[in-house]
Amino acid sequence: MPHPFHKHLLTLSNSQHMFGYSCCNACHRSYQGFSYRCYKGDCSFEIDIQCILLSDTLKHPSHEHSLFIVHSNEGMICNACSVLRYPWHVAYRCMKRCDFILDVGCATLPLTAWYKYDRHPLTLTYSDDSEPSQHYCDLCEKERNPNRWFYYCADCDNSLHLNCAIGDLPYMKLGIRFNNYRHEHPLTVVKNIWNCPPCKVCGEICNGQALECKESECKFFVH
């Protein structure tokens, strides 16, 4: 099928990479299951099912104007995560000289998320005018950049980084096992709610879905 994210024809596929999962070239999140892939020459473009449903225009509640898919985004910074875009990354951009741009990963963030210590859903929040002393994540307890989006509960005054709220592997099926180059044993997709161990690679806490080694002698977690 044709798609505005890619110039070649995309074909439905259920094949996985050697590690048992794939990475979407639109939102750059890991996923399992069906996808659409390009088989033209040495092109390796692939896109997950969530992103294949996106169109070339987007109306997002964070911005007053419609956003349009743009393929040339070199030097542009996403207004949600403040990450510099590479030339080959597609993104949604405002064409009314607003300099507003969202990468696909941020454009598809859920509008609400749950936090284990809050009885209310946290809302995706686009600006922060609170005091600098409040610019901290209530989960990892590290400082938040006030220019980046975050999840917030106004009733309980809880604020979370985007990744702390939804985790790094939100689209991986729980219980699936596969091999990973970071560890000699198979790893299992788990969801950490109460016990959030540190990642063996980066040292950050593994909140939400993560990969765990189930071997008794190992205490290996990675996200």
N, C-alpha and C positions, 0 to 999 in steps of 0.2 A: 504494500500500500504506500502511496505517496504521503509525505508528512512535511510540514513547514520547518521542522528542526534539521532536516537532512535532504541533500540534493538527490540521493539515489533511492531506488525502490527498497522498501523494508519488508521483510518476510517474518511471519510469526514463527517463533522457535521455542523449544523447551530444552535445548542443550545448555549445559553449564560448563564453566571453566574447570580446570583440573582441581581447584580447591573446593568445588561444590557450590559456589555462588558467583555472582557477576556484579559489575558496577555499571549503573546507568550513566550514559554519556551526556544526559541532559541535566539531571539533578545531582549526579555524582554520589548517590547513596548506594550501598550494597543491597542486593535483593536476591531472592530465589524464585524459581518458577518461570512462567512464560515471559517472553519479551519479544520485541521486534528487532531484527538484525539486518545489517547490510552485508550481502555476499558478493558485492561487485569488486573484483580484483583483490587487492590487499586491504581494502577498507574494512575496518573492524568496528564500525559504529553500532551501538546497541542501545536500546531504550526500554525502560520497564513499562508495565501496563498502565500505571498511574500517569506517566508522562505522555504516553502515546495518545491519551484522551484529551490532552491540551490542544488548544487551537493557536492560531497565529496572533490572536488578540486576547487581552486579559483585562478584566475590571477588578481591581484589588481594593479592598476597603482602606488600605493605607494611603491611597493617592486619589485625587479628585478626577484625574483624566484616565482615559483608556491607555493601556500599554500594548506595545507591539513587539513581536519577535524581531531581534536584530542579531545578525551573525558576526558582525565586526565590532567587537567591544574592547579592543586593546586599550589599556590605560584607564578604563572605566571602573569605578568602585561601586559595589552593591550598596544600596542605601540601607539594607537590613543588617548585613553582617560585616560591612566595611572591608570586604576582601577584594583585592585588585583582580579584575577579570583578565583572562588570557585571550588572545585573538581567536582561538578555536572554540571558546565557550559561547553558547547561545544564551541570550538573556532577554528579558522583557524591558522595554525602554519607552519613556514618554517622548512623544514627538513634538511637544509644545514648548520646547526650550526650557524645560524644568530641570534638566540634568538628573532626572529620576530614573534609576535603573534597579531591577531586581533580577538576580540570577534565578534559575529555574528551581533550585533547591529551596530558596527562601520564598519564592512565589507560591510554592506548594506546601508550606508549613501549615499544620493544623491550626485553626483559630483558637482552640482551647486545648489544654493539657491538664493532667492530674498530678498532684504532689502528695506524697504519702502522709504528710503532716497537716494537710489542709482538707477540710470537708467540702470546699467549693472548687469548681474548675478554675484553673488559671487562664487568663485571657492573653492572647498574643497582643503585645503592646508596642507601639511604634515610636514613642518618645518618652523621655524621662526628665521632668523638671523638679525632681525632689532634691533635697540637700545632698551634697557630695558624700556625707557620712552614711547615706542610705544606699549608695551605689555598690552593694554587695549581693552576692547570690546566697540565698538562704540554705541551699543544699551543700555546695562545695565550700562556702564561706570565703570565696575569693572575690576580688573586686570586679565589678561590671563596668564596661564602657558605656556611658550614658548615651552615646550616639548610636548604639546598636539595639536592635529589637530584643525583647525579653518577654517572659511570661510572668503575669502579675495577678495577684488576688487583692482586690481593693478592700474586701471585708477583713482579711487577716493580715494585710500588708506583707505578703510573701512575694519575693521576687526571685526568679530563676533564670540562669543562662538558657539559651535555646537548647543546647545539647544536654544540659542537666535536666531539662524538663522532658524531652522526648527520647533521649538516648542517642547513641551513634548508629544503632542497627534497628531502626523502627520497623523495617519491612522484612525482617528475617523470621522465619517460622520457628517457634519454640520447640526444642527437643531434637532438631535436626543436627546430625553429626557429619563432620567433614574434616579433611586434612587441611592444615594451614602451614605455610612455610615458617612461621614463627615458633613452632613447637613440634616436638617429635611424636606426640600422641594425637589422636583425633580430638577435635574440640566440639563441644556441644553448645548450641544457642540456648542461653538461660535468661531469665529476667530477674534482676536484683531489685528488690523492693526495700527490705529492712536491712540486710547485710550488704553493703556496697564496698567490696574490696578494691584496692588500688590496681590499676592496669600495670602489668609487668613491662610494658613497652614505654609508656609515657609518664607513669606515676599518678595520673589523674584517677579519681574514683570511677568505678564502672557502674554508673547509675543506669537503670533500665536494662535493655537487652545487651548482653555481652557474650563472649565466648569463654567457656570454662573447660578445663581438663578434668575428666571424671576419674582419672587414675588416682588411687588412694595415696600414693606418695607425692603427688603433685598438688600444688596450690597455685595453679596458673590461671590467671584471668587476663583477658585483653578485650578492648573495644575498638 
